[in-house]
Amino acid sequence: MNIRTIGIIGFLGWALLACNGTNIQRIVGPSNPYEQYRNFLQSTEFENSAMVRDWIAAEKEAISKPITINLPYQEITQFEKSRPQAVYFEFDTQEGQLITAEINPVSQPDAKFFLDLYEIENSERKHLKFAKDTNRIEQRVKNSGRMGLRIQPELFRGGIVEVRILQNPSLAFPVEGKNHRSIASFFGDPRDGGRRRHEGVDVFAPRGTPVVSVSPGRVSRVGVNNLGGKTVSVSHDGYSYYYAHLDTQLVRMGQAVKTGDTLGTVGNTGNAITTPPHLHFGIYRRGAVDPYPFFETASMQASHTLSDSTYLGRIARVNVGTANIRQFPNTNAAISGKLSQNEVLLLEGKHNDWFRVRLPDGSQGYVFENLITNDLSPVQKLRETQGLMVSEDYNERNIFEASTIAESDLEVIGKFKDAKLLRTELGKLYWTF
């Protein structure tokens, strides 16, 4: 490390401690925290320094190689403090879900992270929300589609981090004492011999069970019809919530209600006269909307332990004949690649029994933990290095003679495709092609 590099680290370290968000904003103008910080770095005399360029490039690389996940999702990962890193997850969403994304910095609790949530439409990213003074974002999904979450720490910050991305209910449940698991008939089910579809969900409960408002709003209709019997409609934020087959109606037209206020009681009026008492609940917004995602609660396994992070940031190699790289962390997921015995990969995250990995060529995926080993004992020794050409990086391949970096034997500890990964006596790694 030269004197200039030490000076850069010293200056930026002082600046990061001295400049809170307010001071940075005063320097560069109002924007989200990530943009404030990036603009601050670019406004210093070190804007063209390698580490600032690498920090900006890390975000671009993460965005260009999204990690596709299914919700709910949790993993433990590690951000190297000495190397700028970012991670970007993409996932499908449904209208009505409340997306909650949060991180827990385990090993460096005071580390500053930037969390930004995006909506993806026609391959274009639209910034939706950022975390400010917290490591948590919540966003209700207005239109079914796809979202992305970018996570990146400040320079020289990081460590072990827990990541959780969940789908939570955005509405209270409409029948007292019940939840989404009590739904017995679903949106889209055929009705009248297939002549119409079910535009809502049914929740069975004893007659007289309170039916409550799923949100604040105003009662827009109290009426009776042949299908729904006694009904109540409540309007709020562009949605109309429809409660049908009521035994009693306990509100009046135009009345303001709060979440949890009783609107009526469960019954079987209308065309439900021959069925047990239940609530038919519907949601309308430019047509009927599936209510289920508005109520679904994610169930997660127990949080990861620190032992799960032991090998993160390290190289591992395949210890079986063939290891499948999968798009998602389960055995039913599509296979995105295959590795043979002794091929190497970098462990970047842990999700239950699966590692999120990056291959030497930059591709990513998941591999089951039993298919790899962290034992990098040499598989071969190279005693003659004269004329052997090596490179520090698999992709850039700036090749030079091995004799300039090794005075003794080189160990082969793995491979990738036709290249071999070498280790010197001091532990430095090089590729030979």
C-alpha positions as CSV (number, residue, x, y, z in Angstrom):
1,M,0.0,0.0,0.0
2,N,1.6,3.3,-1.1
3,I,1.5,6.7,0.7
4,R,-1.2,8.1,-1.6
5,T,-3.5,5.1,-0.9
6,I,-3.0,5.5,2.8
7,G,-3.8,9.2,2.4
8,I,-7.0,8.4,0.5
9,I,-8.1,5.9,3.2
10,G,-7.3,8.4,5.9
11,F,-9.2,11.3,4.3
12,L,-12.2,9.2,3.4
13,G,-12.3,7.6,6.8
14,W,-12.3,11.1,8.4
15,A,-14.9,12.4,6.0
16,L,-17.3,9.4,6.6
17,L,-17.1,10.0,10.3
18,A,-17.3,13.7,10.1
19,C,-20.1,14.0,7.5
20,N,-23.5,12.8,8.6
21,G,-26.4,12.7,6.1
22,T,-27.4,16.3,6.8
23,N,-23.9,17.6,6.1
24,I,-23.5,15.6,2.9
25,Q,-26.9,16.8,1.7
26,R,-25.9,20.4,2.3
27,I,-22.9,19.8,0.1
28,V,-24.5,18.1,-2.8
29,G,-28.2,18.9,-2.6
30,P,-31.2,16.8,-1.7
31,S,-31.4,13.2,-3.0
32,N,-31.7,9.8,-1.6
33,P,-28.9,8.6,0.8
34,Y,-27.1,6.5,-1.9
35,E,-27.0,9.4,-4.3
36,Q,-25.9,11.7,-1.5
37,Y,-23.0,9.5,-0.7
38,R,-22.0,8.8,-4.3
39,N,-22.1,12.5,-5.1
40,F,-20.1,13.2,-2.0
41,L,-17.4,10.7,-3.1
42,Q,-17.3,12.2,-6.6
43,S,-17.0,15.8,-5.2
44,T,-13.8,15.1,-3.3
45,E,-10.3,15.3,-4.8
46,F,-10.2,11.6,-4.8
47,E,-13.2,11.1,-7.2
48,N,-10.9,9.4,-9.7
49,S,-9.2,7.2,-7.2
50,A,-9.4,3.4,-7.9
51,M,-11.4,2.7,-4.7
52,V,-14.1,5.3,-5.5
53,R,-14.3,4.0,-9.0
54,D,-14.6,0.4,-7.8
55,W,-17.4,1.4,-5.3
56,I,-19.4,2.9,-8.1
57,A,-18.6,0.0,-10.4
58,A,-19.7,-2.5,-7.8
59,E,-23.3,-1.2,-7.9
60,K,-23.4,-1.3,-11.7
61,E,-22.1,-4.9,-11.8
62,A,-24.6,-6.0,-9.2
63,I,-27.5,-4.4,-11.1
64,S,-26.3,-6.1,-14.4
65,K,-26.3,-9.5,-12.7
66,P,-29.5,-9.7,-10.6
67,I,-30.0,-12.6,-8.2
68,T,-33.5,-14.0,-8.8
69,I,-35.2,-15.2,-5.6
70,N,-38.6,-16.4,-4.5
71,L,-40.3,-14.8,-1.5
72,P,-40.1,-15.2,1.4
73,Y,-36.3,-15.2,1.3
74,Q,-33.5,-14.9,3.9
75,E,-29.8,-15.4,3.8
76,I,-26.7,-14.6,5.7
77,T,-23.9,-13.0,3.6
78,Q,-20.7,-11.1,4.0
79,F,-19.4,-7.8,2.6
80,E,-15.7,-7.6,2.5
81,K,-14.6,-4.3,4.1
82,S,-11.4,-4.2,1.9
83,R,-13.3,-4.6,-1.4
84,P,-16.3,-2.6,-2.6
85,Q,-19.3,-4.9,-3.0
86,A,-23.0,-4.7,-3.7
87,V,-25.8,-7.2,-4.1
88,Y,-29.0,-6.9,-6.1
89,F,-32.0,-9.3,-5.7
90,E,-35.1,-9.5,-8.0
91,F,-38.4,-11.1,-7.2
92,D,-42.0,-11.4,-8.4
93,T,-44.7,-9.6,-6.5
94,Q,-48.5,-9.6,-6.4
95,E,-50.9,-6.7,-5.9
96,G,-51.8,-6.3,-2.3
97,Q,-48.6,-7.7,-0.8
98,L,-46.6,-5.6,1.7
99,I,-43.0,-6.1,0.8
100,T,-40.7,-5.9,3.8
101,A,-36.9,-5.8,3.1
102,E,-34.5,-5.6,6.0
103,I,-30.9,-6.3,6.9
104,N,-29.3,-6.9,10.3
105,P,-25.5,-6.0,10.3
106,V,-24.2,-8.8,12.7
107,S,-20.5,-8.2,12.9
108,Q,-20.4,-4.4,12.4
109,P,-23.7,-3.0,13.8
110,D,-22.7,0.6,13.2
111,A,-22.0,0.0,9.5
112,K,-24.0,2.2,7.1
113,F,-25.8,0.3,4.4
114,F,-27.8,1.7,1.4
115,L,-31.1,-0.1,0.7
116,D,-33.0,0.9,-2.4
117,L,-36.2,-0.7,-3.8
118,Y,-37.0,-0.7,-7.5
119,E,-40.0,-1.6,-9.7
120,I,-39.1,-3.4,-12.9
121,E,-41.3,-2.8,-15.9
122,N,-40.3,-3.7,-19.5
123,S,-36.7,-4.4,-18.3
124,E,-36.5,-0.8,-17.0
125,R,-35.9,0.0,-13.3
126,K,-38.0,2.7,-11.5
127,H,-36.8,3.7,-8.1
128,L,-39.6,3.3,-5.5
129,K,-38.2,3.8,-2.1
130,F,-35.0,4.0,0.0
131,A,-34.2,3.2,3.6
132,K,-33.3,6.3,5.6
133,D,-31.9,6.1,9.1
134,T,-32.9,2.5,9.3
135,N,-32.1,-0.8,7.6
136,R,-35.7,-1.6,6.6
137,I,-38.0,-0.8,3.7
138,E,-41.8,-1.4,3.4
139,Q,-43.7,-1.0,0.2
140,R,-47.2,-2.0,-0.7
141,V,-47.5,-3.5,-4.1
142,K,-50.0,-1.6,-6.3
143,N,-49.5,-3.6,-9.5
144,S,-48.4,-7.2,-9.8
145,G,-45.0,-7.5,-11.4
146,R,-41.4,-7.5,-10.4
147,M,-39.2,-5.6,-7.9
148,G,-35.5,-5.4,-7.1
149,L,-33.6,-4.6,-3.9
150,R,-30.0,-3.3,-4.0
151,I,-27.9,-3.5,-0.9
152,Q,-24.5,-1.8,-0.7
153,P,-22.3,-0.6,2.3
154,E,-20.2,2.5,2.5
155,L,-16.5,2.2,1.7
156,F,-14.5,0.3,4.3
157,R,-17.7,-1.0,5.9
158,G,-19.6,-4.3,5.7
159,G,-19.1,-7.5,7.6
160,I,-21.6,-10.3,8.2
161,V,-25.2,-9.4,7.4
162,E,-28.6,-11.1,7.6
163,V,-30.9,-10.3,4.7
164,R,-34.7,-10.9,4.9
165,I,-37.2,-10.1,2.1
166,L,-40.8,-11.0,3.0
167,Q,-44.3,-10.6,1.7
168,N,-46.7,-9.6,4.5
169,P,-50.4,-8.7,4.6
170,S,-51.3,-5.2,3.8
171,L,-54.9,-5.5,5.2
172,A,-56.4,-6.7,8.4
173,F,-58.3,-10.0,8.1
174,P,-62.1,-9.4,7.7
175,V,-63.4,-12.1,10.1
176,E,-62.6,-11.8,13.8
177,G,-60.4,-14.6,15.1
178,K,-59.5,-15.9,11.6
179,N,-56.5,-15.5,9.2
180,H,-55.6,-16.3,5.6
181,R,-55.4,-20.0,6.4
182,S,-59.1,-19.9,7.1
183,I,-59.9,-19.1,3.4
184,A,-61.9,-22.0,2.0
185,S,-62.9,-20.9,-1.5
186,F,-60.6,-18.9,-3.6
187,F,-60.6,-16.2,-6.3
188,G,-61.2,-17.5,-9.8
189,D,-63.0,-20.8,-8.7
190,P,-65.8,-21.7,-11.2
191,R,-69.4,-20.9,-10.2
192,D,-72.7,-21.9,-11.7
193,G,-71.2,-24.7,-13.7
194,G,-68.4,-22.6,-15.0
195,R,-70.6,-19.8,-16.3
196,R,-68.9,-17.3,-14.0
197,R,-65.9,-17.2,-11.7
198,H,-65.6,-16.5,-8.0
199,E,-64.7,-12.8,-7.6
200,G,-63.4,-13.0,-4.1
201,V,-62.7,-15.4,-1.2
202,D,-65.0,-17.2,1.3
203,V,-64.3,-17.5,5.0
204,F,-66.5,-19.9,7.0
205,A,-67.3,-19.0,10.6
206,P,-70.2,-19.4,13.1
207,R,-73.2,-17.2,12.5
208,G,-72.9,-13.9,14.3
209,T,-69.0,-13.8,14.2
210,P,-68.0,-10.1,13.8
211,V,-67.0,-9.0,10.3
212,V,-64.5,-6.1,10.6
213,S,-63.1,-3.5,8.3
214,V,-59.8,-4.5,6.7
215,S,-58.7,-0.8,6.4
216,P,-59.7,2.7,7.3
217,G,-62.2,4.2,4.9
218,R,-65.8,5.3,4.3
219,V,-68.9,3.1,3.9
220,S,-69.9,3.6,0.2
221,R,-72.8,1.2,0.2
222,V,-75.1,-0.7,2.5
223,G,-77.6,-2.9,0.6
224,V,-79.2,-6.2,-0.3
225,N,-79.0,-8.1,-3.6
226,N,-79.8,-11.6,-4.9
227,L,-76.2,-12.9,-5.0
228,G,-74.6,-11.3,-1.9
229,G,-77.7,-10.9,0.3
230,K,-76.9,-8.3,2.9
231,T,-73.8,-6.4,1.9
232,V,-71.5,-3.6,2.9
233,S,-68.9,-1.8,0.8
234,V,-66.1,0.3,2.1
235,S,-63.9,2.5,-0.1
236,H,-60.3,3.5,0.6
237,D,-57.3,4.6,-1.4
238,G,-58.8,3.6,-4.8
239,Y,-60.1,0.2,-3.6
240,S,-63.6,-0.9,-2.9
241,Y,-63.9,-3.7,-0.2
242,Y,-67.0,-5.8,-0.5
243,Y,-68.5,-7.8,2.4
244,A,-71.4,-10.2,1.5
245,H,-73.8,-12.8,2.9
246,L,-74.0,-10.8,6.2
247,D,-76.5,-11.8,8.9
248,T,-76.6,-8.2,10.2
249,Q,-75.3,-4.8,8.9
250,L,-74.1,-2.5,11.6
251,V,-72.9,0.6,9.7
252,R,-74.6,3.3,7.6
253,M,-73.9,4.9,4.2
254,G,-71.2,7.5,4.4
255,Q,-69.9,6.4,7.8
256,A,-66.1,6.7,8.4
257,V,-64.6,3.5,9.8
258,K,-61.2,2.5,11.2
259,T,-59.3,-0.7,10.7
260,G,-61.0,-3.4,12.9
261,D,-64.3,-1.6,13.3
262,T,-67.3,-4.0,13.2
263,L,-69.3,-3.7,9.9
264,G,-71.7,-6.6,10.5
265,T,-71.8,-10.3,11.3
266,V,-71.3,-13.5,9.4
267,G,-74.4,-15.1,7.9
268,N,-75.6,-16.9,4.8
269,T,-78.0,-14.4,3.1
270,G,-78.4,-14.2,-0.7
271,N,-77.5,-17.1,-2.8
272,A,-75.6,-18.7,0.2
273,I,-78.9,-19.6,1.9
274,T,-78.2,-23.3,1.4
275,T,-74.6,-23.2,2.6
276,P,-73.1,-22.8,6.1
277,P,-72.6,-19.2,7.3
278,H,-69.6,-17.5,5.8
279,L,-68.3,-14.2,4.6
280,H,-67.7,-13.6,0.9
281,F,-65.0,-10.9,0.7
282,G,-64.1,-9.1,-2.6
283,I,-61.8,-6.4,-3.7
284,Y,-62.4,-4.1,-6.7
285,R,-60.0,-1.7,-8.4
286,R,-60.7,-1.3,-12.1
287,G,-62.3,-4.8,-11.9
288,A,-62.1,-7.7,-9.4
289,V,-58.7,-8.3,-7.7
290,D,-57.5,-11.5,-6.0
291,P,-57.8,-10.8,-2.2
292,Y,-55.4,-13.6,-1.1
293,P,-52.1,-11.7,-1.5
294,F,-53.5,-8.9,0.7
295,F,-53.8,-11.3,3.6
296,E,-51.0,-13.9,3.1
297,T,-48.4,-14.0,5.9
298,A,-44.9,-15.3,5.1
299,S,-43.6,-18.2,7.2
300,M,-39.8,-18.3,7.7
301,Q,-37.5,-20.8,9.2
302,A,-35.4,-19.8,12.2
303,S,-32.7,-17.1,11.6
304,H,-29.3,-18.1,10.6
305,T,-26.5,-18.5,13.1
306,L,-23.0,-17.1,13.0
307,S,-21.7,-20.6,12.2
308,D,-23.5,-20.3,8.8
309,S,-21.1,-17.4,7.9
310,T,-17.9,-19.3,8.6
311,Y,-17.0,-19.9,5.0
312,L,-18.5,-16.9,3.3
313,G,-16.2,-14.9,1.2
314,R,-14.0,-18.0,0.7
315,I,-13.4,-20.3,-2.2
316,A,-14.8,-23.9,-2.1
317,R,-14.6,-26.7,-4.6
318,V,-16.8,-29.5,-5.8
319,N,-16.3,-32.8,-3.9
320,V,-18.6,-35.0,-6.0
321,G,-18.6,-36.1,-9.6
322,T,-21.1,-33.5,-10.7
323,A,-22.7,-30.6,-8.9
324,N,-25.8,-28.8,-10.2
325,I,-25.9,-25.0,-10.0
326,R,-29.5,-24.1,-9.6
327,Q,-31.4,-20.8,-10.2
328,F,-33.1,-21.0,-6.8
329,P,-32.2,-22.7,-3.6
330,N,-34.2,-25.9,-3.9
331,T,-33.9,-29.2,-5.8
332,N,-36.9,-28.4,-8.0
333,A,-35.3,-25.3,-9.4
334,A,-34.0,-25.1,-13.0
335,I,-30.4,-26.1,-13.4
336,S,-28.3,-23.2,-14.7
337,G,-25.0,-25.0,-14.9
338,K,-23.0,-28.0,-13.9
339,L,-19.6,-28.3,-12.3
340,S,-17.3,-31.3,-12.2
341,Q,-15.2,-32.5,-9.3
342,N,-12.5,-30.0,-8.1
343,E,-14.1,-27.1,-10.0
344,V,-14.1,-24.0,-7.7
345,L,-16.6,-21.3,-6.8
346,L,-16.9,-18.4,-4.4
347,L,-19.3,-18.6,-1.4
348,E,-21.2,-15.4,-1.2
349,G,-24.4,-16.2,0.8
350,K,-26.1,-19.0,2.8
351,H,-29.8,-19.8,2.5
352,N,-30.8,-22.7,4.7
353,D,-28.8,-25.7,3.3
354,W,-27.8,-23.9,0.1
355,F,-24.9,-21.6,-0.7
356,R,-25.3,-18.7,-3.1
357,V,-22.2,-18.9,-5.2
358,R,-20.3,-16.9,-7.9
359,L,-18.3,-18.8,-10.5
360,P,-15.0,-17.5,-11.8
361,D,-16.6,-16.3,-15.0
362,G,-19.1,-14.1,-12.9
363,S,-22.2,-16.3,-13.3
364,Q,-24.2,-17.0,-10.2
365,G,-26.5,-19.5,-8.7
366,Y,-27.1,-21.9,-5.7
367,V,-25.4,-25.1,-4.8
368,F,-26.4,-27.6,-2.1
369,E,-23.9,-27.5,0.8
370,N,-23.1,-31.2,0.7
371,L,-21.8,-31.1,-2.8
372,I,-18.8,-28.8,-2.0
373,T,-15.9,-28.7,0.4
374,N,-13.8,-26.0,2.0
375,D,-10.8,-28.4,2.2
376,L,-8.4,-26.9,-0.5
377,S,-5.7,-29.4,0.0
378,P,-3.6,-29.5,-3.2
379,V,-4.7,-31.9,-5.9
380,Q,-1.4,-31.5,-7.8
381,K,2.0,-29.8,-7.3
382,L,3.9,-28.0,-10.1
383,R,7.6,-28.2,-9.4
384,E,8.6,-26.6,-12.7
385,T,7.4,-23.0,-13.1
386,Q,9.8,-21.9,-15.8
387,G,7.7,-20.7,-18.8
388,L,4.4,-21.1,-17.0
389,M,2.1,-18.2,-17.6
390,V,-0.3,-17.0,-14.9
391,S,-2.9,-14.3,-14.3
392,E,-4.4,-12.9,-11.1
393,D,-7.9,-12.8,-12.6
394,Y,-9.8,-15.4,-14.5
395,N,-11.6,-12.9,-16.7
396,E,-9.1,-10.1,-17.3
397,R,-6.1,-12.5,-18.0
398,N,-3.2,-10.0,-17.7
399,I,-0.7,-12.8,-18.2
400,F,2.9,-12.9,-16.8
401,E,5.5,-15.5,-16.0
402,A,5.0,-17.6,-12.8
403,S,8.7,-17.4,-12.0
404,T,8.2,-13.7,-11.0
405,I,5.9,-14.6,-8.1
406,A,7.0,-18.1,-7.1
407,E,10.4,-19.3,-5.9
408,S,9.1,-22.7,-4.9
409,D,6.5,-25.2,-5.9
410,L,3.0,-24.1,-6.9
411,E,0.0,-26.1,-5.8
412,V,-3.0,-26.8,-8.0
413,I,-6.1,-26.5,-5.6
414,G,-8.8,-26.5,-8.2
415,K,-9.9,-25.7,-11.7
416,F,-12.7,-24.0,-13.7
417,K,-13.3,-25.3,-17.2
418,D,-9.8,-25.6,-18.8
419,A,-8.1,-23.3,-16.3
420,K,-6.3,-24.3,-13.2
421,L,-6.3,-22.4,-9.9
422,L,-2.8,-22.2,-8.3
423,R,-1.7,-21.3,-4.8
424,T,1.8,-20.1,-3.8
425,E,3.6,-21.0,-0.6
426,L,2.3,-17.7,0.9
427,G,-1.3,-18.4,0.0
428,K,-1.6,-16.1,-3.1
429,L,-3.9,-17.4,-5.8
430,Y,-3.3,-17.3,-9.6
431,W,-4.9,-18.8,-12.7
432,T,-3.1,-20.7,-15.5
433,F,-4.7,-21.4,-18.8
